[in-house]
């Protein structure tokens, strides 16, 4: 019996012809949408996106289309990828910090950067990061259980912040050779300060407001960007001048070159990509883990099944890198948490060249949204879409699902290059912490997710920590 079959026991894409679709037109007014954006951008997704295939919306005189059907998403993001760009909104929100890195660049500039860094994210390269991932998880575990550093075991922990610290330590160690060149805590705080006012950035972009127009948190966000870029820029310049090699992401970017032109990255382009990986690389995984711990605390039978799998694989020994690849249920639990709470809950594109989608003509300048939050809970795609059920990602259920029905890392040529890194990291952290720690939520009140570029709980996920017997 293989591990997937055992996990299921514990739990007791071909191309298709796209039929013409008539988009459902959202009845929400521009004022209602803009109000939602300022309150919580997640609530700006039309309710019809959870049941319809296409939803047309018009806000401030600008047409946008929500694509909620897997086949149509594949048609847009894969077969028509060349006709789409990232768009003005994404550049306005993320451009000041991430410049023209992998997440924000388009066209040839994106393609050569993607080729340049791809080798560093192949499976053989990623496997070498597992010891650092396990060590960071063990440091978190030991800190939680240390009697001298934490005397009051009833004091609740903000599990989201704790996971941010853990994944940030992993990113700093694996990609920047440790935090010796800068204050890691200050860098982490600056990233949070930059993301905080993102709802105003989105709303102002839709209104085409001038970029100098003030909004709450703007001054702090801009100061944070300046600090991040100056700090990482100084580190890159120092490394380039010294010629020192540390076998990390900085080294890889310094040595990278376009295979076609031989062009190397400038210091500014390296900073663009370092900030992309540092920001996206710890934020999304940490949030996925926080939501996972919340869901397991509400579903103890599933948690017990995960613990049984971990014990069966490790034999009660310390977690080793080879164990991480043999935990299908643990991985499925993380995948299901990211279905219910996708850390990056929406994909945005802008039509650069007109094309047909499901019989609908998409004109130049039109904004396309793939509302991942809605797709992952779509009533036509999932049985009991709001139910936490990791078995969806095991065995036949996982194999028969349309690959574009589940998009926690995006889709098409621009799928997140770090998806395998993030999944491996999450499984390692879960395996270390769950077998040693039992987390109990401070309240049974369901947390409200809110969109701040990433999907965060509106209030901290406070949990108490107890050692397992």
C-alpha positions as CSV (number, residue, x, y, z in Angstrom):
1,X,0.0,0.0,0.0
2,X,1.5,3.4,-1.0
3,X,1.5,6.5,1.1
4,X,-1.4,8.1,-0.7
5,X,-3.5,5.0,-0.2
6,X,-2.5,5.0,3.5
7,X,-3.4,8.7,3.8
8,X,-6.8,8.1,2.2
9,X,-7.4,5.2,4.6
10,X,-6.5,7.5,7.6
11,X,-9.0,10.1,6.3
12,X,-11.7,7.2,6.3
13,X,-5.7,18.1,-18.9
14,X,-6.5,17.6,-22.2
15,X,-7.5,20.6,-24.4
16,X,-11.2,21.0,-24.8
17,X,-13.4,23.1,-27.1
18,X,-14.7,26.2,-25.4
19,X,-18.4,26.7,-26.0
20,X,-19.5,30.4,-26.3
21,X,-20.5,31.9,-23.0
22,X,-22.7,34.9,-22.2
23,X,-21.0,36.8,-19.3
24,X,-23.2,37.5,-16.3
25,X,-23.2,41.2,-15.7
26,X,-22.6,42.3,-12.1
27,X,-25.3,44.7,-10.9
28,X,-23.0,46.3,-8.3
29,X,-22.5,50.1,-8.7
30,X,-19.1,51.7,-9.0
31,X,-19.6,53.3,-5.6
32,X,-20.3,49.9,-4.0
33,X,-17.2,48.3,-5.5
34,X,-15.0,51.2,-4.5
35,X,-16.4,51.2,-1.0
36,X,-15.6,47.4,-0.8
37,X,-12.1,48.0,-2.0
38,X,-11.4,50.5,0.8
39,X,-13.0,48.3,3.5
40,X,-11.7,44.9,2.3
41,X,-10.7,44.4,-1.4
42,X,-11.7,40.7,-1.1
43,X,-15.4,41.8,-0.8
44,X,-15.1,43.6,-4.1
45,X,-15.2,40.2,-5.9
46,X,-18.8,39.9,-7.3
47,X,-20.8,37.3,-5.5
48,X,-21.8,35.8,-8.9
49,X,-18.1,34.8,-9.3
50,X,-18.7,31.9,-6.9
51,X,-21.4,30.4,-9.3
52,X,-21.0,31.8,-12.8
53,X,-18.3,31.1,-15.4
54,X,-17.8,34.7,-16.6
55,X,-18.8,37.9,-14.8
56,X,-18.6,41.3,-16.5
57,X,-18.2,44.4,-14.3
58,X,-17.9,48.1,-15.1
59,X,-16.3,50.3,-12.5
60,X,-15.6,54.0,-13.0
61,X,-16.2,53.7,-16.8
62,X,-13.8,50.8,-17.1
63,X,-14.8,47.2,-18.2
64,X,-13.4,44.2,-16.4
65,X,-14.1,40.5,-16.7
66,X,-13.9,37.9,-13.9
67,X,-13.0,34.5,-15.3
68,X,-14.2,31.7,-13.0
69,X,-14.2,28.6,-15.2
70,X,-11.1,26.4,-15.4
71,X,-11.2,25.8,-19.2
72,X,-11.6,29.5,-19.8
73,X,-8.9,30.4,-17.3
74,X,-6.6,28.0,-19.2
75,X,-7.6,29.6,-22.5
76,X,-6.8,33.0,-21.3
77,X,-3.6,32.5,-19.2
78,X,-2.0,29.7,-21.2
79,X,-3.1,29.9,-24.9
80,X,-3.4,33.7,-24.9
81,X,-0.6,34.5,-22.5
82,X,1.2,36.6,-25.2
83,X,-1.8,38.9,-25.5
84,X,-1.9,39.8,-21.8
85,X,0.2,42.0,-19.7
86,X,0.4,42.5,-15.9
87,X,-1.4,45.8,-16.2
88,X,-1.3,49.3,-14.7
89,X,-2.8,48.4,-11.3
90,X,-0.2,45.8,-10.4
91,X,2.6,48.0,-11.5
92,X,1.2,50.9,-9.5
93,X,0.8,48.8,-6.3
94,X,3.9,46.7,-6.5
95,X,6.2,48.5,-8.9
96,X,7.7,51.0,-6.3
97,X,9.0,48.1,-4.3
98,X,9.6,45.3,-6.8
99,X,10.6,47.4,-9.8
100,X,10.7,45.2,-12.9
101,X,11.4,41.8,-11.2
102,X,9.8,38.5,-12.1
103,X,6.4,39.4,-10.6
104,X,5.9,42.7,-12.3
105,X,7.9,42.6,-15.6
106,X,6.3,41.7,-18.9
107,X,7.5,40.5,-22.3
108,X,11.1,39.9,-23.2
109,X,12.3,41.4,-19.9
110,X,10.3,38.9,-17.9
111,X,11.3,35.9,-20.1
112,X,15.1,36.4,-19.8
113,X,14.8,36.9,-16.0
114,X,12.7,33.7,-15.7
115,X,15.3,31.7,-17.7
116,X,18.1,33.2,-15.7
117,X,16.8,32.0,-12.3
118,X,15.0,28.8,-13.3
119,X,18.0,26.6,-12.6
120,X,18.0,27.6,-8.9
121,X,14.5,26.3,-8.5
122,X,14.8,22.8,-10.0
123,X,14.1,19.9,-7.7
124,X,17.8,19.0,-7.1
125,X,18.6,22.5,-6.0
126,X,15.6,22.8,-3.7
127,X,16.4,19.5,-1.9
128,X,19.5,21.1,-0.6
129,X,17.4,23.7,1.2
130,X,15.6,21.2,3.4
131,X,18.1,21.1,6.3
132,X,17.7,24.8,6.7
133,X,13.9,24.6,6.6
134,X,13.9,21.9,9.2
135,X,16.3,23.8,11.4
136,X,14.2,26.9,11.3
137,X,11.1,24.9,12.3
138,X,13.0,23.3,15.1
139,X,14.1,26.7,16.3
140,X,10.5,27.9,16.4
141,X,9.5,24.7,18.3
142,X,12.3,25.1,20.8
143,X,11.5,28.7,21.4
144,X,7.8,27.9,22.1
145,X,8.7,25.2,24.6
146,X,11.7,26.8,26.3
147,X,10.9,27.3,30.0
148,X,13.3,30.2,30.5
149,X,12.3,32.3,27.5
150,X,8.6,31.7,27.8
151,X,7.4,31.1,31.4
152,X,3.7,31.8,30.9
153,X,2.5,28.9,28.8
154,X,-1.1,30.3,28.7
155,X,0.0,33.4,26.9
156,X,-1.5,33.3,23.4
157,X,0.7,33.5,20.3
158,X,-0.2,35.2,17.1
159,X,0.4,32.2,14.9
160,X,0.5,34.3,11.7
161,X,3.4,36.4,13.1
162,X,5.1,33.3,14.4
163,X,5.0,31.7,10.9
164,X,6.2,34.9,9.3
165,X,9.3,34.8,11.6
166,X,9.9,31.1,10.7
167,X,9.6,31.4,7.0
168,X,11.5,34.7,7.0
169,X,14.4,33.0,8.7
170,X,14.3,30.3,6.0
171,X,14.4,32.8,3.2
172,X,17.2,34.8,4.8
173,X,19.3,31.6,5.3
174,X,18.6,29.9,2.0
175,X,18.6,33.0,-0.3
176,X,20.8,35.6,1.5
177,X,23.2,33.4,3.5
178,X,21.9,34.5,6.9
179,X,21.0,38.0,8.2
180,X,24.6,39.2,8.9
181,X,24.4,42.0,6.3
182,X,21.2,43.7,7.6
183,X,18.6,43.8,10.4
184,X,16.2,41.0,9.4
185,X,13.5,42.2,11.8
186,X,13.6,45.7,10.4
187,X,13.3,44.3,6.9
188,X,10.3,42.2,7.9
189,X,8.6,45.2,9.4
190,X,9.2,47.4,6.4
191,X,7.6,44.8,4.1
192,X,4.5,44.8,6.4
193,X,4.4,48.6,6.4
194,X,4.5,48.7,2.6
195,X,1.6,46.2,2.2
196,X,-0.6,47.8,4.8
197,X,-2.3,50.6,2.7
198,X,-2.6,48.4,-0.5
199,X,-6.4,48.8,-0.4
200,X,-6.1,52.5,-1.1
201,X,-3.5,51.8,-3.9
202,X,-6.0,49.5,-5.6
203,X,-8.9,51.9,-5.3
204,X,-6.9,54.9,-6.5
205,X,-5.7,52.9,-9.5
206,X,-9.3,52.0,-10.5
207,X,-10.2,55.7,-10.3
208,X,-7.0,56.6,-12.2
209,X,-6.1,59.1,-9.5
210,X,-2.7,60.8,-9.7
211,X,0.0,58.8,-8.0
212,X,1.0,61.7,-5.8
213,X,-2.5,61.8,-4.2
214,X,-2.0,61.1,-0.4
215,X,-3.7,58.2,1.4
216,X,-3.4,56.8,5.0
217,X,0.0,55.1,5.4
218,X,1.5,56.4,2.1
219,X,4.4,58.2,3.7
220,X,5.4,55.2,5.8
221,X,5.0,52.8,2.8
222,X,7.3,55.0,0.7
223,X,9.9,55.2,3.5
224,X,9.7,51.4,3.8
225,X,10.4,51.0,0.1
226,X,13.3,53.3,0.3
227,X,14.8,51.5,3.2
228,X,14.3,48.0,1.6
229,X,15.9,49.0,-1.7
230,X,18.8,50.9,-0.1
231,X,19.5,48.0,2.3
232,X,19.5,45.3,-0.3
233,X,21.2,47.5,-2.8
234,X,24.1,48.0,-0.4
235,X,24.4,44.3,0.2
236,X,24.4,43.5,-3.5
237,X,27.1,46.2,-4.3
238,X,29.2,44.9,-1.4
239,X,29.0,41.3,-2.6
240,X,29.7,42.2,-6.2
241,X,32.8,44.3,-5.2
242,X,34.2,41.6,-2.9
243,X,33.8,38.8,-5.3
244,X,32.8,36.6,-2.4
245,X,30.8,33.5,-3.2
246,X,28.2,32.0,-0.8
247,X,26.1,29.7,-3.0
248,X,22.8,31.5,-2.4
249,X,20.3,33.5,-4.5
250,X,22.4,36.6,-4.5
251,X,25.3,34.6,-6.1
252,X,22.9,33.1,-8.6
253,X,21.6,36.5,-9.7
254,X,25.1,38.0,-9.9
255,X,26.2,35.2,-12.2
256,X,22.9,35.0,-14.2
257,X,22.9,36.0,-17.8
258,X,20.4,35.9,-20.7
259,X,21.2,32.7,-22.6
260,X,20.3,34.5,-25.9
261,X,22.0,37.9,-25.5
262,X,24.5,37.2,-22.7
263,X,23.1,40.3,-20.8
264,X,23.8,40.2,-17.1
265,X,21.6,41.7,-14.3
266,X,22.4,45.2,-13.0
267,X,22.4,45.8,-9.3
268,X,18.9,47.4,-9.5
269,X,17.5,44.4,-11.4
270,X,19.0,42.0,-8.7
271,X,17.4,44.1,-6.0
272,X,14.0,43.9,-7.9
273,X,14.2,40.1,-7.8
274,X,15.6,39.8,-4.3
275,X,12.6,41.8,-3.0
276,X,10.3,39.8,-5.1
277,X,11.6,36.5,-3.6
278,X,12.0,37.8,0.0
279,X,8.5,39.4,0.0
280,X,6.5,36.7,-1.8
281,X,8.8,33.9,-0.6
282,X,8.0,34.2,3.1
283,X,4.6,36.0,3.2
284,X,2.5,33.6,1.2
285,X,3.9,30.4,2.8
286,X,3.5,31.9,6.3
287,X,-0.1,32.8,5.7
288,X,-0.8,29.4,4.2
289,X,0.6,27.8,7.3
290,X,-1.3,30.1,9.7
291,X,-4.6,29.1,8.0
292,X,-3.5,25.5,8.1
293,X,-3.0,25.5,11.9
294,X,-6.3,27.3,12.3
295,X,-8.2,24.6,10.3
296,X,-6.5,21.7,12.0
297,X,-7.4,23.2,15.4
298,X,-11.0,23.0,14.2
299,X,-10.7,19.5,12.9
300,X,-8.9,17.3,15.4
301,X,-9.6,14.0,13.6
302,X,-7.7,15.2,10.6
303,X,-4.9,16.5,12.8
304,X,-4.7,13.1,14.4
305,X,-4.4,11.5,11.0
306,X,-1.6,13.8,10.0
307,X,0.2,13.0,13.3
308,X,-0.2,9.2,12.6
309,X,1.3,9.7,9.1
310,X,4.3,11.7,10.5
311,X,5.0,9.1,13.1
312,X,4.7,6.2,10.6
313,X,7.2,7.9,8.3
314,X,9.7,9.1,10.9
315,X,9.5,6.2,13.3
316,X,9.6,8.8,16.1
317,X,13.0,9.9,15.0
318,X,13.9,13.5,14.2
319,X,12.6,14.7,10.9
320,X,15.0,14.2,8.0
321,X,15.0,15.7,4.5
322,X,14.0,12.4,2.9
323,X,10.9,12.2,5.2
324,X,9.4,15.4,3.8
325,X,8.8,13.8,0.4
326,X,6.9,10.9,2.0
327,X,4.1,12.8,3.7
328,X,1.2,13.0,1.2
329,X,-1.5,13.7,3.8
330,X,0.5,16.5,5.4
331,X,1.0,18.0,2.0
332,X,-2.7,17.6,1.2
333,X,-3.7,19.4,4.4
334,X,-1.6,22.4,3.4
335,X,-3.0,22.3,-0.2
336,X,-6.6,22.2,1.1
337,X,-5.9,25.2,3.5
338,X,-4.6,27.1,0.4
339,X,-7.8,26.2,-1.5
340,X,-10.0,27.7,1.3
341,X,-7.6,30.6,2.0
342,X,-5.4,31.2,-1.1
343,X,-2.5,33.5,0.1
344,X,-2.6,35.3,-3.3
345,X,-6.4,35.3,-3.9
346,X,-6.6,37.1,-7.3
347,X,-4.7,37.2,-10.6
348,X,-4.9,40.4,-12.6
349,X,-4.1,40.8,-16.3
350,X,-4.7,43.6,-18.9
351,X,-5.5,42.8,-22.5
352,X,-2.7,44.1,-24.7
353,X,-3.9,42.5,-28.0
354,X,-7.6,41.7,-28.6
355,X,-8.7,38.0,-28.6
356,X,-11.7,35.8,-28.3
357,X,-12.5,34.0,-25.0
358,X,-15.4,31.7,-25.0
359,X,-17.1,33.5,-27.8
360,X,-16.5,36.9,-26.1
361,X,-14.3,39.6,-27.8
362,X,-11.8,41.0,-25.3
363,X,-10.7,44.5,-26.3
364,X,-7.4,46.1,-25.7
365,X,-7.2,47.7,-22.3
366,X,-9.8,45.5,-20.7
367,X,-8.9,44.2,-17.2
368,X,-9.2,40.5,-16.5
369,X,-9.4,39.0,-13.1
370,X,-9.1,35.4,-12.1
371,X,-10.6,35.5,-8.6
372,X,-8.8,32.5,-7.1
373,X,-10.8,32.9,-3.9
374,X,-14.0,32.4,-5.9
375,X,-12.7,29.6,-8.1
376,X,-11.5,27.7,-5.1
377,X,-15.0,27.8,-3.6
378,X,-17.0,27.7,-6.8
379,X,-20.2,25.7,-6.4
380,X,-19.8,24.1,-9.9
381,X,-16.3,22.9,-9.2
382,X,-16.2,21.6,-5.7
383,X,-18.5,19.4,-3.6
384,X,-19.3,21.2,-0.3
385,X,-16.8,24.0,-1.4
386,X,-16.6,25.5,2.1
387,X,-15.7,22.2,3.8
388,X,-12.2,21.5,4.9
389,X,-11.4,18.1,3.2
390,X,-7.8,17.3,2.5
391,X,-8.9,14.1,0.7
392,X,-9.6,16.3,-2.3
393,X,-5.8,16.3,-2.9
394,X,-5.2,12.5,-2.6
395,X,-5.7,9.7,-5.1
396,X,-8.3,9.8,-7.8
397,X,-9.9,13.0,-6.6
398,X,-6.7,14.9,-7.2
399,X,-6.0,13.2,-10.6
400,X,-9.4,13.9,-12.1
401,X,-9.6,17.6,-11.2
402,X,-9.0,20.2,-13.9
403,X,-5.5,21.6,-13.3
404,X,-6.8,25.2,-13.6
405,X,-9.4,24.7,-10.9
406,X,-6.7,25.0,-8.2
407,X,-4.4,28.0,-8.5
408,X,-2.7,28.9,-5.3
409,X,0.5,29.7,-7.2
410,X,-1.1,31.2,-10.3
411,X,-1.2,29.5,-13.7
412,X,0.2,29.5,-17.2
413,X,3.8,30.5,-18.1
414,X,3.8,32.9,-15.1
415,X,3.0,30.3,-12.5
416,X,5.1,31.1,-9.3
417,X,8.6,29.8,-9.8
418,X,8.9,29.1,-6.1
419,X,5.8,26.9,-5.7
420,X,7.8,23.7,-5.1
421,X,10.0,25.5,-2.6
422,X,7.0,26.8,-0.7
423,X,5.2,23.5,-0.6
424,X,8.4,21.6,0.6
425,X,9.0,24.3,3.2
426,X,5.4,24.1,4.5
427,X,5.4,20.3,4.8
428,X,8.7,20.4,6.7
429,X,7.4,23.1,9.2
430,X,4.1,21.2,9.7
431,X,5.9,17.9,10.4
432,X,8.3,19.4,13.0
433,X,5.7,21.6,14.8
434,X,2.6,19.3,14.8
435,X,4.4,16.3,16.4
436,X,5.7,18.5,19.3
437,X,3.0,21.2,19.7
438,X,-0.8,21.3,20.2
439,X,-2.3,24.6,19.2
440,X,-5.6,25.8,20.6
441,X,-7.5,28.8,19.3
442,X,-8.3,31.5,21.8
443,X,-11.8,31.9,20.3
444,X,-14.2,29.8,18.3
445,X,-15.3,32.8,16.3
446,X,-14.5,32.3,12.6
447,X,-11.7,34.6,11.4
448,X,-12.4,37.1,8.7
449,X,-9.9,37.1,5.8
450,X,-8.9,40.4,4.4
451,X,-6.8,41.3,1.3
452,X,-3.6,43.2,1.8
453,X,-2.0,42.1,-1.5
454,X,-2.0,38.7,0.3
455,X,-4.9,37.1,2.2
456,X,-4.5,37.8,5.9
457,X,-6.7,37.3,8.8
458,X,-8.3,40.7,9.7
459,X,-7.4,40.1,13.4
460,X,-4.4,38.0,14.6
461,X,-5.0,34.3,14.8
462,X,-4.3,34.0,18.5
463,X,-3.6,30.4,19.8
464,X,-2.2,28.9,23.0
465,X,0.6,26.4,22.7
466,X,1.0,23.2,24.7
467,X,3.6,20.4,24.4
468,X,2.3,17.1,23.3
469,X,2.7,14.3,25.8
